[in-house]
Amino acid sequence: MTDLITKNATLHILSKPITESDYHKLLDTKNDSDSLLFTRDACYSLLAPYIDISSVIALEVDCEARGIKRSELKVLSYAQWVDLTLEYKNTLSW
């Protein structure tokens, strides 16, 4: 396991589109060691100008199903998603 577990890091899993206001509130709340994973309809938010694509992760099948292709976006398979959850002490679904 990585050091993230000992740092009390959280994987924030978003499944619904997030507004600019809520996104900034989330950024204010999260720690530097936390990560944001966009799944399901939350992937539509990746098209918004207020989302920093370089700092988030998305589920590949959900992006593909919604026609979202951004070369700078880091995407994961289902298997990689499972592995990612094991790297974090906490997961929080939004």
A tleap script that builds the chain and sets N, CA, C and O, in Angstrom:
source leaprc.protein.ff14SB
mol = sequence {
  NMET THR ASP LEU ILE THR LYS ASN ALA THR
  LEU HIE ILE LEU SER LYS PRO ILE THR GLU
  SER ASP TYR HIE LYS LEU LEU ASP THR LYS
  ASN ASP SER ASP SER LEU LEU PHE THR ARG
  ASP ALA CYS TYR SER LEU LEU ALA PRO TYR
  ILE ASP ILE SER SER VAL ILE ALA LEU GLU
  VAL ASP CYS GLU ALA ARG GLY ILE LYS ARG
  SER GLU LEU LYS VAL LEU SER TYR ALA GLN
  TRP VAL ASP LEU THR LEU GLU TYR LYS ASN
  THR LEU SER CTRP
}
set mol.1.N position { 0.826 -1.188 0.000 }
set mol.1.CA position { 0.000 0.000 0.000 }
set mol.1.C position { 0.873 1.255 0.000 }
set mol.1.O position { 2.022 1.233 0.441 }
set mol.2.N position { 0.318 2.314 -0.490 }
set mol.2.CA position { 1.091 3.540 -0.603 }
set mol.2.C position { 1.005 4.381 0.659 }
set mol.2.O position { 0.270 4.057 1.593 }
set mol.3.N position { 1.766 5.463 0.672 }
set mol.3.CA position { 1.752 6.376 1.809 }
set mol.3.C position { 0.427 7.112 1.939 }
set mol.3.O position { 0.142 7.674 2.997 }
set mol.4.N position { -0.385 7.124 0.895 }
set mol.4.CA position { -1.651 7.848 0.959 }
set mol.4.C position { -2.537 7.333 2.081 }
set mol.4.O position { -3.254 8.109 2.712 }
set mol.5.N position { -2.494 6.039 2.333 }
set mol.5.CA position { -3.331 5.469 3.386 }
set mol.5.C position { -2.939 6.051 4.730 }
set mol.5.O position { -3.809 6.381 5.536 }
set mol.6.N position { -1.671 6.179 4.981 }
set mol.6.CA position { -1.227 6.707 6.260 }
set mol.6.C position { -1.472 8.204 6.381 }
set mol.6.O position { -1.486 8.745 7.487 }
set mol.7.N position { -1.666 8.872 5.257 }
set mol.7.CA position { -1.919 10.311 5.287 }
set mol.7.C position { -3.404 10.632 5.416 }
set mol.7.O position { -3.798 11.798 5.384 }
set mol.8.N position { -4.228 9.590 5.563 }
set mol.8.CA position { -5.663 9.787 5.711 }
set mol.8.C position { -6.291 10.409 4.463 }
set mol.8.O position { -7.212 11.220 4.563 }
set mol.9.N position { -5.795 10.029 3.304 }
set mol.9.CA position { -6.274 10.585 2.039 }
set mol.9.C position { -7.642 10.020 1.684 }
set mol.9.O position { -8.017 8.925 2.104 }
set mol.10.N position { -8.379 10.809 0.892 }
set mol.10.CA position { -9.730 10.432 0.475 }
set mol.10.C position { -9.839 10.458 -1.039 }
set mol.10.O position { -9.344 11.372 -1.697 }
set mol.11.N position { -10.495 9.441 -1.580 }
set mol.11.CA position { -10.857 9.422 -2.986 }
set mol.11.C position { -12.300 9.898 -3.070 }
set mol.11.O position { -13.212 9.235 -2.576 }
set mol.12.N position { -12.500 11.054 -3.698 }
set mol.12.CA position { -13.834 11.627 -3.871 }
set mol.12.C position { -14.385 11.125 -5.203 }
set mol.12.O position { -13.816 11.399 -6.259 }
set mol.13.N position { -15.488 10.392 -5.150 }
set mol.13.CA position { -16.087 9.814 -6.350 }
set mol.13.C position { -17.361 10.581 -6.677 }
set mol.13.O position { -18.340 10.544 -5.932 }
set mol.14.N position { -17.324 11.280 -7.813 }
set mol.14.CA position { -18.483 12.061 -8.239 }
set mol.14.C position { -19.258 11.283 -9.293 }
set mol.14.O position { -18.666 10.755 -10.235 }
set mol.15.N position { -20.576 11.211 -9.142 }
set mol.15.CA position { -21.394 10.478 -10.103 }
set mol.15.C position { -22.459 11.356 -10.755 }
set mol.15.O position { -23.139 10.919 -11.684 }
set mol.16.N position { -22.605 12.585 -10.276 }
set mol.16.CA position { -23.562 13.529 -10.857 }
set mol.16.C position { -22.808 14.780 -11.293 }
set mol.16.O position { -21.765 15.102 -10.725 }
set mol.17.N position { -23.327 15.487 -12.296 }
set mol.17.CA position { -22.660 16.736 -12.702 }
set mol.17.C position { -22.508 17.673 -11.498 }
set mol.17.O position { -23.375 17.738 -10.627 }
set mol.18.N position { -21.401 18.383 -11.475 }
set mol.18.CA position { -21.116 19.276 -10.357 }
set mol.18.C position { -21.077 20.718 -10.863 }
set mol.18.O position { -20.469 21.006 -11.894 }
set mol.19.N position { -21.716 21.598 -10.145 }
set mol.19.CA position { -21.742 23.010 -10.521 }
set mol.19.C position { -20.400 23.653 -10.186 }
set mol.19.O position { -19.606 23.104 -9.422 }
set mol.20.N position { -20.168 24.800 -10.758 }
set mol.20.CA position { -18.919 25.509 -10.486 }
set mol.20.C position { -18.795 25.833 -9.004 }
set mol.20.O position { -17.725 25.668 -8.418 }
set mol.21.N position { -19.875 26.289 -8.402 }
set mol.21.CA position { -19.865 26.629 -6.983 }
set mol.21.C position { -19.539 25.411 -6.119 }
set mol.21.O position { -18.706 25.497 -5.217 }
set mol.22.N position { -20.189 24.280 -6.390 }
set mol.22.CA position { -19.936 23.072 -5.611 }
set mol.22.C position { -18.531 22.526 -5.857 }
set mol.22.O position { -17.900 21.989 -4.946 }
set mol.23.N position { -18.049 22.664 -7.079 }
set mol.23.CA position { -16.696 22.210 -7.396 }
set mol.23.C position { -15.669 22.998 -6.579 }
set mol.23.O position { -14.735 22.415 -6.028 }
set mol.24.N position { -15.839 24.305 -6.501 }
set mol.24.CA position { -14.893 25.121 -5.730 }
set mol.24.C position { -15.005 24.840 -4.239 }
set mol.24.O position { -14.003 24.887 -3.526 }
set mol.25.N position { -16.203 24.551 -3.758 }
set mol.25.CA position { -16.360 24.165 -2.349 }
set mol.25.C position { -15.628 22.852 -2.079 }
set mol.25.O position { -14.975 22.695 -1.047 }
set mol.26.N position { -15.745 21.918 -3.013 }
set mol.26.CA position { -15.050 20.637 -2.870 }
set mol.26.C position { -13.535 20.841 -2.859 }
set mol.26.O position { -12.831 20.230 -2.054 }
set mol.27.N position { -13.038 21.688 -3.739 }
set mol.27.CA position { -11.596 21.959 -3.764 }
set mol.27.C position { -11.125 22.589 -2.465 }
set mol.27.O position { -10.019 22.307 -2.002 }
set mol.28.N position { -11.953 23.438 -1.876 }
set mol.28.CA position { -11.606 24.068 -0.598 }
set mol.28.C position { -11.592 23.053 0.545 }
set mol.28.O position { -10.872 23.228 1.528 }
set mol.29.N position { -12.381 22.005 0.415 }
set mol.29.CA position { -12.531 20.999 1.464 }
set mol.29.C position { -11.478 19.912 1.400 }
set mol.29.O position { -11.034 19.410 2.433 }
set mol.30.N position { -11.074 19.545 0.193 }
set mol.30.CA position { -10.191 18.385 0.040 }
set mol.30.C position { -8.751 18.701 0.417 }
set mol.30.O position { -8.308 19.848 0.354 }
set mol.31.N position { -8.035 17.657 0.811 }
set mol.31.CA position { -6.608 17.764 1.125 }
set mol.31.C position { -5.793 17.633 -0.156 }
set mol.31.O position { -6.309 17.179 -1.177 }
set mol.32.N position { -4.541 18.022 -0.107 }
set mol.32.CA position { -3.654 17.890 -1.270 }
set mol.32.C position { -3.462 16.438 -1.690 }
set mol.32.O position { -3.216 16.161 -2.864 }
set mol.33.N position { -3.572 15.517 -0.752 }
set mol.33.CA position { -3.375 14.107 -1.067 }
set mol.33.C position { -4.652 13.418 -1.556 }
set mol.33.O position { -4.613 12.249 -1.942 }
set mol.34.N position { -5.770 14.123 -1.543 }
set mol.34.CA position { -7.039 13.580 -2.036 }
set mol.34.C position { -7.079 13.605 -3.561 }
set mol.34.O position { -6.345 14.355 -4.205 }
set mol.35.N position { -7.951 12.772 -4.122 }
set mol.35.CA position { -8.151 12.757 -5.576 }
set mol.35.C position { -9.639 12.809 -5.903 }
set mol.35.O position { -10.485 12.416 -5.100 }
set mol.36.N position { -9.936 13.304 -7.108 }
set mol.36.CA position { -11.313 13.373 -7.592 }
set mol.36.C position { -11.472 12.416 -8.763 }
set mol.36.O position { -10.709 12.464 -9.727 }
set mol.37.N position { -12.470 11.546 -8.669 }
set mol.37.CA position { -12.765 10.602 -9.738 }
set mol.37.C position { -14.167 10.890 -10.258 }
set mol.37.O position { -15.140 10.845 -9.505 }
set mol.38.N position { -14.260 11.186 -11.553 }
set mol.38.CA position { -15.544 11.470 -12.189 }
set mol.38.C position { -16.091 10.193 -12.820 }
set mol.38.O position { -15.411 9.550 -13.620 }
set mol.39.N position { -17.329 9.828 -12.455 }
set mol.39.CA position { -17.986 8.649 -13.003 }
set mol.39.C position { -19.386 9.051 -13.481 }
set mol.39.O position { -19.858 10.150 -13.190 }
set mol.40.N position { -20.036 8.159 -14.210 }
set mol.40.CA position { -21.402 8.338 -14.689 }
set mol.40.C position { -21.598 9.728 -15.289 }
set mol.40.O position { -20.762 10.203 -16.057 }
set mol.41.N position { -22.723 10.385 -14.927 }
set mol.41.CA position { -23.041 11.692 -15.503 }
set mol.41.C position { -22.129 12.819 -15.017 }
set mol.41.O position { -22.141 13.909 -15.590 }
set mol.42.N position { -21.349 12.576 -13.983 }
set mol.42.CA position { -20.376 13.585 -13.547 }
set mol.42.C position { -19.378 13.866 -14.654 }
set mol.42.O position { -18.771 14.936 -14.687 }
set mol.43.N position { -19.201 12.913 -15.561 }
set mol.43.CA position { -18.255 13.095 -16.666 }
set mol.43.C position { -18.640 14.276 -17.551 }
set mol.43.O position { -17.770 14.883 -18.176 }
set mol.44.N position { -19.923 14.612 -17.613 }
set mol.44.CA position { -20.332 15.793 -18.383 }
set mol.44.C position { -19.680 17.061 -17.847 }
set mol.44.O position { -19.419 17.997 -18.603 }
set mol.45.N position { -19.419 17.092 -16.558 }
set mol.45.CA position { -18.776 18.266 -15.944 }
set mol.45.C position { -17.353 18.464 -16.446 }
set mol.45.O position { -16.800 19.558 -16.331 }
set mol.46.N position { -16.761 17.423 -16.996 }
set mol.46.CA position { -15.397 17.536 -17.508 }
set mol.46.C position { -15.317 18.457 -18.720 }
set mol.46.O position { -14.225 18.856 -19.125 }
set mol.47.N position { -16.457 18.795 -19.295 }
set mol.47.CA position { -16.509 19.734 -20.420 }
set mol.47.C position { -16.575 21.185 -19.956 }
set mol.47.O position { -16.404 22.108 -20.753 }
set mol.48.N position { -16.822 21.379 -18.672 }
set mol.48.CA position { -16.958 22.726 -18.124 }
set mol.48.C position { -15.592 23.399 -17.992 }
set mol.48.O position { -14.612 22.743 -17.640 }
set mol.49.N position { -15.519 24.693 -18.271 }
set mol.49.CA position { -14.228 25.397 -18.205 }
set mol.49.C position { -13.653 25.527 -16.800 }
set mol.49.O position { -12.459 25.789 -16.654 }
set mol.50.N position { -14.459 25.351 -15.773 }
set mol.50.CA position { -13.969 25.516 -14.405 }
set mol.50.C position { -13.318 24.256 -13.839 }
set mol.50.O position { -12.745 24.300 -12.750 }
set mol.51.N position { -13.394 23.139 -14.552 }
set mol.51.CA position { -12.767 21.909 -14.095 }
set mol.51.C position { -11.327 21.851 -14.618 }
set mol.51.O position { -11.090 21.970 -15.820 }
set mol.52.N position { -10.380 21.670 -13.709 }
set mol.52.CA position { -8.975 21.522 -14.083 }
set mol.52.C position { -8.745 20.069 -14.477 }
set mol.52.O position { -8.519 19.216 -13.619 }
set mol.53.N position { -8.802 19.792 -15.770 }
set mol.53.CA position { -8.707 18.433 -16.299 }
set mol.53.C position { -7.423 17.729 -15.858 }
set mol.53.O position { -7.418 16.514 -15.661 }
set mol.54.N position { -6.354 18.477 -15.705 }
set mol.54.CA position { -5.065 17.861 -15.356 }
set mol.54.C position { -5.019 17.353 -13.918 }
set mol.54.O position { -4.099 16.624 -13.548 }
set mol.55.N position { -6.004 17.732 -13.105 }
set mol.55.CA position { -5.960 17.354 -11.696 }
set mol.55.C position { -7.021 16.330 -11.300 }
set mol.55.O position { -7.186 16.043 -10.114 }
set mol.56.N position { -7.743 15.775 -12.277 }
set mol.56.CA position { -8.806 14.826 -11.962 }
set mol.56.C position { -8.627 13.531 -12.749 }
set mol.56.O position { -7.808 13.447 -13.664 }
set mol.57.N position { -9.408 12.532 -12.372 }
set mol.57.CA position { -9.401 11.226 -13.016 }
set mol.57.C position { -10.837 10.929 -13.417 }
set mol.57.O position { -11.773 11.402 -12.773 }
set mol.58.N position { -11.019 10.141 -14.485 }
set mol.58.CA position { -12.365 9.774 -14.911 }
set mol.58.C position { -12.415 8.302 -15.286 }
set mol.58.O position { -11.406 7.704 -15.660 }
set mol.59.N position { -13.597 7.737 -15.179 }
set mol.59.CA position { -13.803 6.353 -15.584 }
set mol.59.C position { -13.970 6.323 -17.100 }
set mol.59.O position { -14.859 6.973 -17.650 }
set mol.60.N position { -13.112 5.567 -17.763 }
set mol.60.CA position { -13.044 5.564 -19.222 }
set mol.60.C position { -14.359 5.180 -19.887 }
set mol.60.O position { -14.786 5.841 -20.834 }
set mol.61.N position { -15.009 4.123 -19.405 }
set mol.61.CA position { -16.249 3.672 -20.057 }
set mol.61.C position { -17.353 4.716 -19.945 }
set mol.61.O position { -18.176 4.844 -20.852 }
set mol.62.N position { -17.379 5.460 -18.847 }
set mol.62.CA position { -18.396 6.493 -18.678 }
set mol.62.C position { -18.146 7.677 -19.607 }
set mol.62.O position { -19.088 8.256 -20.147 }
set mol.63.N position { -16.887 8.032 -19.791 }
set mol.63.CA position { -16.554 9.102 -20.742 }
set mol.63.C position { -16.901 8.672 -22.164 }
set mol.63.O position { -17.492 9.444 -22.921 }
set mol.64.N position { -16.541 7.457 -22.525 }
set mol.64.CA position { -16.836 6.960 -23.866 }
set mol.64.C position { -18.337 6.913 -24.125 }
set mol.64.O position { -18.791 7.282 -25.208 }
set mol.65.N position { -19.108 6.462 -23.140 }
set mol.65.CA position { -20.560 6.364 -23.295 }
set mol.65.C position { -21.203 7.733 -23.503 }
set mol.65.O position { -22.292 7.831 -24.069 }
set mol.66.N position { -20.531 8.786 -23.047 }
set mol.66.CA position { -21.073 10.140 -23.152 }
set mol.66.C position { -20.374 10.964 -24.234 }
set mol.66.O position { -20.613 12.164 -24.365 }
set mol.67.N position { -19.516 10.311 -24.998 }
set mol.67.CA position { -18.842 10.982 -26.104 }
set mol.67.C position { -17.805 12.001 -25.675 }
set mol.67.O position { -17.524 12.949 -26.407 }
set mol.68.N position { -17.237 11.815 -24.500 }
set mol.68.CA position { -16.259 12.768 -23.967 }
set mol.68.C position { -14.855 12.225 -24.203 }
set mol.68.O position { -14.476 11.183 -23.667 }
set mol.69.N position { -14.097 12.946 -25.012 }
set mol.69.CA position { -12.716 12.561 -25.314 }
set mol.69.C position { -11.834 13.787 -25.134 }
set mol.69.O position { -11.948 14.758 -25.882 }
set mol.70.N position { -10.975 13.739 -24.162 }
set mol.70.CA position { -10.020 14.820 -23.915 }
set mol.70.C position { -8.663 14.176 -23.729 }
set mol.70.O position { -8.472 13.388 -22.803 }
set mol.71.N position { -7.736 14.494 -24.582 }
set mol.71.CA position { -6.427 13.833 -24.559 }
set mol.71.C position { -5.675 14.060 -23.246 }
set mol.71.O position { -4.895 13.206 -22.824 }
set mol.72.N position { -5.902 15.189 -22.608 }
set mol.72.CA position { -5.174 15.499 -21.380 }
set mol.72.C position { -5.802 14.868 -20.135 }
set mol.72.O position { -5.256 14.994 -19.039 }
set mol.73.N position { -6.934 14.196 -20.289 }
set mol.73.CA position { -7.652 13.594 -19.172 }
set mol.73.C position { -7.101 12.213 -18.843 }
set mol.73.O position { -6.916 11.383 -19.733 }
set mol.74.N position { -6.842 11.973 -17.574 }
set mol.74.CA position { -6.402 10.650 -17.132 }
set mol.74.C position { -7.653 9.799 -16.922 }
set mol.74.O position { -8.539 10.162 -16.148 }
set mol.75.N position { -7.715 8.660 -17.623 }
set mol.75.CA position { -8.880 7.777 -17.513 }
set mol.75.C position { -8.462 6.412 -16.976 }
set mol.75.O position { -7.324 5.976 -17.150 }
set mol.76.N position { -9.418 5.751 -16.317 }
set mol.76.CA position { -9.176 4.453 -15.704 }
set mol.76.C position { -10.186 3.428 -16.191 }
set mol.76.O position { -11.319 3.769 -16.533 }
set mol.77.N position { -9.765 2.169 -16.219 }
set mol.77.CA position { -10.681 1.058 -16.466 }
set mol.77.C position { -11.354 0.700 -15.130 }
set mol.77.O position { -11.000 1.240 -14.081 }
set mol.78.N position { -12.321 -0.214 -15.187 }
set mol.78.CA position { -12.946 -0.670 -13.940 }
set mol.78.C position { -11.922 -1.317 -13.009 }
set mol.78.O position { -11.936 -1.074 -11.802 }
set mol.79.N position { -11.042 -2.132 -13.565 }
set mol.79.CA position { -10.021 -2.803 -12.744 }
set mol.79.C position { -9.096 -1.784 -12.085 }
set mol.79.O position { -8.740 -1.926 -10.915 }
set mol.80.N position { -8.709 -0.761 -12.835 }
set mol.80.CA position { -7.846 0.286 -12.269 }
set mol.80.C position { -8.581 1.074 -11.184 }
set mol.80.O position { -7.967 1.515 -10.212 }
set mol.81.N position { -9.880 1.250 -11.348 }
set mol.81.CA position { -10.693 1.943 -10.345 }
set mol.81.C position { -10.650 1.161 -9.029 }
set mol.81.O position { -10.468 1.751 -7.964 }
set mol.82.N position { -10.813 -0.140 -9.099 }
set mol.82.CA position { -10.763 -0.971 -7.899 }
set mol.82.C position { -9.394 -0.829 -7.231 }
set mol.82.O position { -9.309 -0.641 -6.018 }
set mol.83.N position { -8.341 -0.919 -8.015 }
set mol.83.CA position { -6.997 -0.763 -7.466 }
set mol.83.C position { -6.818 0.614 -6.816 }
set mol.83.O position { -6.198 0.736 -5.759 }
set mol.84.N position { -7.365 1.638 -7.456 }
set mol.84.CA position { -7.252 2.996 -6.925 }
set mol.84.C position { -7.928 3.124 -5.560 }
set mol.84.O position { -7.393 3.773 -4.661 }
set mol.85.N position { -9.091 2.514 -5.405 }
set mol.85.CA position { -9.788 2.610 -4.117 }
set mol.85.C position { -8.975 1.992 -2.985 }
set mol.85.O position { -9.086 2.410 -1.832 }
set mol.86.N position { -8.164 1.005 -3.317 }
set mol.86.CA position { -7.335 0.360 -2.295 }
set mol.86.C position { -6.164 1.235 -1.862 }
set mol.86.O position { -5.554 0.983 -0.823 }
set mol.87.N position { -5.847 2.247 -2.640 }
set mol.87.CA position { -4.738 3.145 -2.300 }
set mol.87.C position { -5.144 4.242 -1.316 }
set mol.87.O position { -4.284 4.940 -0.779 }
set mol.88.N position { -6.426 4.395 -1.082 }
set mol.88.CA position { -6.916 5.475 -0.228 }
set mol.88.C position { -7.541 4.920 1.042 }
set mol.88.O position { -8.213 3.889 1.028 }
set mol.89.N position { -7.308 5.614 2.119 }
set mol.89.CA position { -7.895 5.199 3.395 }
set mol.89.C position { -9.406 5.392 3.374 }
set mol.89.O position { -10.145 4.595 3.952 }
set mol.90.N position { -9.861 6.443 2.712 }
set mol.90.CA position { -11.299 6.766 2.680 }
set mol.90.C position { -11.779 6.949 1.240 }
set mol.90.O position { -11.023 7.374 0.366 }
set mol.91.N position { -13.036 6.625 1.018 }
set mol.91.CA position { -13.693 6.989 -0.232 }
set mol.91.C position { -14.993 7.696 0.127 }
set mol.91.O position { -15.678 7.323 1.080 }
set mol.92.N position { -15.315 8.705 -0.637 }
set mol.92.CA position { -16.515 9.488 -0.401 }
set mol.92.C position { -17.240 9.678 -1.723 }
set mol.92.O position { -16.691 10.245 -2.668 }
set mol.93.N position { -18.469 9.202 -1.782 }
set mol.93.CA position { -19.258 9.320 -3.019 }
set mol.93.C position { -20.149 10.546 -2.935 }
set mol.93.O position { -20.813 10.787 -1.927 }
set mol.94.N position { -20.148 11.311 -4.011 }
set mol.94.CA position { -20.952 12.536 -4.086 }
set mol.94.C position { -22.087 12.332 -5.050 }
set mol.94.O position { -22.888 13.242 -5.262 }
savepdb mol mol.pdb
quit
